[in-house]
């Protein structure tokens, strides 16, 4: 059996952990904005603008990964992510400087996620791809612990203004493990496959891969509710340390990946999608009615368990149905869909919360996720029946 933890893979994990602190700051931004008096709708629009930037530039990111090489994309994106994280706290509230900051941040974050997972796939044994991606993602999920740690240290409100530059500096340090990686393993020159965005994107909308894109959007709708609003809602309901729910979220995701990393490869990635998304939807329903620290921790645990499997099995399912020479473009398309669903859903969810209440918002997210899962199950069943 080919090993997963090679030297290059371990160095990638180190870089992934440090750079993912940029992603982990996302739940802190709504807290800062809420402290400054922003409404749920304003928070939703601010968070959505990052998704706009990420989605608009994702085709370019995919093309660059498959033609110019993985590392150049990663270097540029790391610098941009570090800069935008470091300066978000001094943007001066909701206004054009904050929107510009979040737009560039979204481009950088999307490029980083795509580049790291593409490189991880390059260095993963094909027979253990889902297992490798699940284990690789553990490093990123551990970065979510930065939220409860910041809360435990009393870093909240105006203190976040100086906390963001510290995190930005750490994100920049993520380049060190990548620079130490041995050359080889990933393409270093333009692909010999036919070039041009049209052939690439036609290959990514074949009937076999469309159900994967659909269910990925359903997952992203629920992820947006938890990522952007769970801590704000917990704080509004009187919890003293609302960010603690990210401890159980990360715990659930990490435990399921460490204990059951080989299960999706043995059962087939598509067979794990339904239980993973159902578990996440259950977490959203718990958040809808949660009023105690224990209930919020349970909601975080359930959502984390669902996330632990959902992300790697969806990526692996997409890669298994796309051409190998479009590996970067495939992961770019997957991450772009997640962000597109996020920037479409977050303003809607914010509006629902302002118009009705937070419980209705989380309930809506769960309904969207379950409805999308049901459509996927029927679609996948028909697609398998038509397969030769």
Secondary structure by P-SEA (a helix, b strand, c coil): ccccccaaaaaaaaaaaaaaccccaaaaaaaaaaaacccaaaaaaaaaaaaaaaaaaaaaaaaaaacccaaaaaaaaaaaaaaaaacccccccccaaaaaaaaaaaaaaaaaaaaaaaaaaaaccccaaaaaaaaaaaaaaaacaaaaaaaaaccccccaaaaaaaaaaaaaacccccccccccccccccccccccaaaaaaaaacccaaaaaaaaaaaaaaaaaaaccaaaaaaaaccccccaaaaaaaaaaaaaaaaccccccccccccaaaaaaaaaaaaaaaaaccccaaaaaaaaaaaaaaaacaaaaaaaaaaaaccccaaaaaaaaaaaaaaaaaaacaaaaaaaaaaccaaaaaaaaaaaaaaaaaaaaaaaaaaaaacc
